[in-house]
């Protein structure tokens, strides 16, 4: 069971990869085949002959699912582009759950550690949270089925089920001599795409959109209403690590911050005419300065929002060059609960930029690793509303470059070996899973942590430990909040201490100046 992201969560790499693989989904359309009928028939005959030879003569029994659905079809799609993709029944189910923003189960994030499935965190208010499951619990049995030979996906599937049905979960827990049994009633589990907005300074709001699914724009509206939009003097809109999602939801989010009738995005393809999307409702007079945070993993729908706000000089973009995905996939449901995500169009920002990175001369591995953050197409030069130069071909280039400082050797070692998670699990194995409000690690906790690192064989000097005390306190506090409170409280701690967000607050004056200058230039242009 997956929940995205950021420093509060550890999540499987494959999920993030699949998110970027699909990324931006437009409305379902039927695409007429333009292939020559005779060529198509001959190709199908050749494939059938090859498959027959393989089936009759291969050393082992051939599985059609493996050779066709996991081999031939994905292989065919890989010759097209990096984002067209075939979904088997399991992947297609996960895709639909992501798009809908909910599923039925117990509500916790699980992952594989040392060939065991463990609880990373129950979601606040979920059946798992109410039952008392904790981070670090090792899942041994689900409904009398041992998990020894099951992978994390199989265990997650056992935990899911119809609303109102019971599931018994047996776990081992640090500090407990015997396995613990929890009887949980499954319920609807919402996957928030918009985390609860926070006030990070008087008048300055922080809003984090993690992906774009069917509930994103209503969640955005709900958060702005809860804060009281009239009270907002500046907004930090966080799109870091956002892999995208539904096109119409990206459009709806951009609509919320632009003026009515401003263009948000347009797309066109071989089988579809150009279709522009414009702001239908607009910002209703709320024109506070906005900082949009992006990084190399902000993709597709996230780039639509960032590109629209940048092209209209509505927001100051801060961070790294975004992923550079300017392709729209249409999802075609197929037989046997499978699906096909096929690239059917390219999208363009309001200024006319195609931000898709070139993938014709690189491997898909290098394409997804995205190490070159300075890519741009010098022939795709456009202007924002106020006349600033912007480029296509390399994602959305921020107005102000900023990257989180790289981790040092000591930090990498602790993070890669899950030092904070494992210490927290051990600590609460002998202590009550509670902490006082606004708790922070003190000298005693840091001494305990130091002893734990030595006992577990971590390699460091006393100087390295001393130099990284503040960094360790931040992440240790976060991890211990997950168990003592919940992941939402842990997230709040990370937001309040995030150096990128601190930089964004400092840059709000630039966003305000940009907004005012754009208004002046547009007014001058229209008065002539």
N, C-alpha and C positions, 0 to 999 in steps of 0.2 A: 504494500500500500504506500503510495508515494505522495509526498508533499514537497514542493519545491521550496527551499533552497537556502540561500544565503548562509551566513556563517552559523546560524542556529542549527542547520540541518546538514546531515551527511546523506547524499543520495547517489543511487547507482548511476554510473557514467552512461550506461546504455540508454537510460531514460532521457537524459539531456541530449544525447546524440540523436535519438529518434525525434525529439522535439524540433531540433534544428533541421533534421532530414525532411520533415514535413513543413512546419513553420507557419506558412500563411495559407489559409484555406478560404477560397472564395465561394460564391454560390455554385450549386451543382448545375452543370450544363452538359448537354449531349454534344459530342464532337463527331462530326461526320468524317469518315475515313476518306483520305485522298489517295490512298495507295492504288496502284494499278491492279485490277482484279486478277489478271493472269499471273503477275509476279507474286501476289499474295498467295494464290493457290499453290504455285510451285514451291514457295518457301515453306508453307505448311506441310506439303508432301515430303520435302527434304527433312524437316524436323521429325515427322512421324517415322520415317525410315531410320533415322539415327536413333530415335528412342527405342524402336523395336529391336535394333541390333544390341543396344545396351541392355535392354530388359532380358533378352534371350541369352546373352553371352557373358555378362558381368559376373565376377567371381562370387559375389554375394547377392542375396535377394534385393531387388531394386524397389524402393518406396517411391511411388508417384509424388507424394507430398514433398519428399526430399529433393528429387531430381527436377520437378517442375516448379513447385511453389517456392522452394528455397534455393533453387539453382537457376533454371532457365528464365523464369519471369524476372527475378531481381537482376540477373545478368543482362537481360534485354533493356531493362529500365536504366541500368548504369551507363549504357551507351548514349542515353539522352541527356541527362543532367544530374547533378548531385541530389536533387530534391524529389524527383519522381520516385515513388516507393510502393511496394506491395505489402499489404498488411494481412498476416495470417489471422485466424479467428481470435487468438489471444491479444495480438497487437491491435487489431481493429476494435476490440472491446475497450482496451485501455485508451485508445484514441477518442472513442465516443465518450468515455467517462471524463476525460480531460476537457472535451468540448462542452459537455453538459455542466461540469463543475460539481458533480456529486456522484456518489456510489453508495452501496449498502454494505455495511460491515461493522467492525468494532472501532475503527478510527485510530490507528496508530501507524507510525512509520517504522518499518522493520528493515533490517539489512543483514548481510552475511559477514560474520567475523569469525575467523578461525574455523571455517566450515560449519558454523552453527548460525542459526537465525536468531538474532537478538532484537529486542525492542530499543529503538533509538529514542523515540519520544511518542507518548500518546497525545492526541490532539486535544486541546482544552475543551472540556465539556463533553467529550465523546464517551461512549459506553466503556471503552478501555480505560479512560482517565477516571471515570466515576468508580470503576471496579477496583482501582488501586494498582494497575500495572505500572511499572516504572522503567525508565531508561536503564539498560544493562540487563534486564531480565532475559534469560535464555529460554526460548520456546522449545519445550521438549515434546509435548503431545497436543494435538488439536482434535477434539472429538474422538478420542481413543486411537488416533492415528499418530504413531511416532514420527518425528520429523528428521530422524537420523540420516535418511537417504534422500531427503527432499531439498531442493534448492529454495532460495528465498522467494522466488516467484510462485512456486507450488505451495509454500506455506501461506503466502499472502492470499492465494486463491481459496485456501481452506478457511481462512478467517472471514472472507466475504460470504454473503448469502442474503436471502430475502429479509426484508425488514420484519422485526418481531420474532425471528427465529433464534433459538439459543445456540451458543457455542461454548464448549468447555476448553479452557486453555490451561495447560500445566506448564509451569516455568520453574527454573532454578534461579535462585537469587543469592548474590553475595551476602554472606553473613547469616544465611538460613541453612540449617542442617538438612532439612527435608524439602522436597519440591512443594511449591505452592499451587493450589488449584483455584482458578477464577471461573465463575459461571457468568457469562456475559450475554446480553440480549442485543442482537444486531439492530442497527438503526440506520437512517439516512445520514451519510457523512458528507458534509459540504466541504468542497475544496475552494477556499477563498482565493480568488485571483487578485484581489485588492486587500492588502493587509490593513488593519485598523489604523487610520490616520492618527498622527501624533502632533501635539504642539511641542516643538523643540526649542523655541524661544518665544517670548511674547509676540504674538501676531504672525509668527512664522510656522507654517504647517509643513509636515512631512508626509508624503503619500507614496506608497510602494506598490506598483503594479507588477505582479510576478509573471503573468501570462494573460492572454486574451481569449477567454471562453465565453459561453453564452450568458454568464452572469456579471461580466466585467463592468459594463456601463451602469447597470443598476447599483452595483456595489460602490462604484465611484460616486454616483449621485447620493447614495446613502451616507457616505463618509463626509462629503462636503456639507450635507444638510446637518449632520451631527455636530460638526465643528462650528457651523454657522459661517457660511461663506463670506458674509459681510464683515466678519472679524479678521479675515485673512489679509495680511499686508504683504506677504510673500509666500511662495509655495516652492518646496523642493519636490519634484516629481522624479521618482527613482525608477528607471527602466533598466538598470544593470542586471545582467544575467537573464533578461526576459527573452525567451526564444520565439515569441510571437504567438500566433494562433489564428483566430477568426478575423477575416478582413473587415466585416461589418462592425465588429467591436472596436477595432483599431480606429475606424472612421468615427464611431460614436464618441470615443474618448477625445480625439482631436477636435471634433465638433464642439465639445464642452468648453474649450478654451479659446476658440477662434471667433471672429465676428461672423454673423449670418451671411451666407452666400459666398464666403471665401472657399476656394478650392482646397480640398484636403489631399486627394490623390486621384490618379486616373490609371486605368489599365487597358491594354489591348493585346490581342493575340491573333494568330492566323485564322481561327474560326470564330472570333468574336470582335465586334466593332469596338472602337474606343468608348469607354464608359467613364465619365468623370463623376467624382463624389464631392459634393459641396456641403458646407455646414448649413443644416436646415434650421437648427434652433439657435445656435451661437451661444456666446458666453453671457448673454443677458446683462451686459454692462459691467461684469466683473473682470477688470483688466489689471489685476495685481501682477507684479513681476514674477516670472517663473524661471527656475533653474531646472533643466532636465539632465539627470545623471545617466550616462551611457558608458558601456564598455564594449570590448570585442565580442561579447556574447549577446549583445542586444541585437535582435534580428527581426526581420519581416514586419509584422504589425507594429512592433516597438519602433522600428525604423520609419514606418509610415507616420507615426505620431511625432517622432523627433524631427523628421524631415519637413512635415507640414508646419510645425511651430517655428522651425528655423527659417524656412523660406518666407514665411510671413512676418519674420522678426518678432514673433510673439514670445519667444523664450531664448535664454542663453544656454547653449548646450555645453556641458562640462564632462570631461572624461577622456575616453579613448575613441578611436575610430570604431564604428559599429561593424557588425559582421559583414554586411554587404549582400543581403539577399533581396533581390528585386523580382523574384519569380512568384507567381500565384499558382497554387495547386488546387485543382478541383478533385473532390473525393467522390469516386464512383463506387457505390456498394455493389459487391459481386455475390455470387452464389456461396453457400456454406459459410455465411457470416465472415467473409473476407472482403477486402476493399482495395481500391487502387487510388493512390494520390498521384495525379498526373499534372505536370506543368502545362497550363493552358493559356497563360498570358504573362506579360511583364507589366510591372507597375512603375509609375513615374511620379515624382514629387510635384508639388504645385509649380515649381519653376521649370519643370520638364526634365529633371535629372533621372537617369536610370542608374540606381546605386548598386546594381548587381556586380559583384566581382567576377573577373574572368576566371573560368575553370577549365578552359580548353587546353592549357599547357601545363597542367599540374595534376598530381594524383588527388583523389578524393581525401586521402589522409591529410595531405598538406593543406588542402582547401579548408578542411574543418579545423585544423590546428590554428590556422589564421595567425601566423607569426608576423607577416608583413603588414604593419598598421599604417603605412604611408601610401598605400596603393590608391591611384586615382586615374581617371581617363582624361588626359589633357585636351582631348577633342570635345569632351562633354562639359562645357563651361556655361554656367548659368548665373543669374543674379537673383538675390532676394528682393523683397518689395522695396527695401531702402537702398538697393544697389550694391550690396555686398556680394563678392564673388564666391560661388560654391561650385563644387565639381561632382560629377558622377563617377561610376566605376569602382568605388572603393568604400561603400557604406556611407554613413553620415559622419563627416569630419567635424569634431567638436569646435565650438568657437574658442574654447580654452582647453588646452591639453592638461590632463591630470591623471596620474595613475597612483594607486596605493603603493607605498614603498615595498620593494621586494623583500621577501622573508629571508632572514639569514640562516646559516647552517643549523644553529641551535633551534630556531623556530620551525624549520622544516622537519627536523628530527622529531620534535614533540608532536607536531601536527600529523605527520605520516604514521606515527605509532599510536595515535589516539590517546595521548597521555592524559589530557584533561578529562575525557570521557571515562577512561578506565579508573583514574584516581577518584572521580566523583562516585562511580559505582561502588568502589571499595569503601569510600568514606561513609556513604549512607548505608552501607551494610552493617555498620556498628553505631550509627547515629540516627536519631529520628529524622525523617525526611521533611524537615521544616527549617526555615531560616527567618530571622527577624526582617521586617520591612527595610528596604534600602541597604541590605547587608552587603559588605565588601570584604574580600580576603584580608585577614590581619596577619601579624607576624607568626602567630601559632599555626595558622593554616599554611602559610608559605613554608614554614619549617617542616610541616608534615609532607607537603608536596615535594620538597627537596629530598627528604628521606625516601619517599616513594620512588623518585627518579633514580636515586643511587641503588636502591634495592632491585629495581627492574633492569638495571644494566645500561641506563642511558649514559652516553658518552659526552661529558661537558666539563668545563673548568669552572671554578668558583667565580672567576671574572665574567664568564658568559652568563652564568645564572644572575649575577648582580646587574649586569647590563640589560637584562631582559625582564626584570621584575615587573615593571608596569605593563608590559605586553602580556606576561603570564597572568597577572591579576585580572586583566580584562577578559581573557578567554576562560580562565578558571571561574570567574564570577558568572559568566554566561552559562557555562556548563552546569554549575551547581544550581542556578535559577531554574533550569529546565526540570530538574527533579524536585526541588523544594517548592516551586511555584508552578510554572508551565512555560511552554515555548514562546508564548506571547510576551511574558515578562522578560524572558531571556533576550528576545528580539529587541525590546525597548532599551535594554542595557547596551546592546551592540549599536543601535542607532545613535544613542546619545553620546557614544564614545568613538564614532566612526570618523577618521580624519578626512575622508572625502566629503562627508556631510558638513564638517566644519569648514572646509574649503568652499562648499556651495553657499553657506551662509555669508561668507566673506564676499562672494561674487554676486550677491543679490543686487548690489548697487550697479553692477554692469548690466544686469537684466533690466533694471529700471531705466537706465540711460538708453539702452537699445530700444526699449518700448517707446520712450518719449521721442527719440530721434526718428524712429520709423513713422510715427504719427505726423511729425512736422514735415518730413519729406513727402509723404503721401498727400498731405494737405497742399503743399506747394505744387505738386505735380497736377493735382486735380483742379487747382485754381487757375492754371494757365489756359 
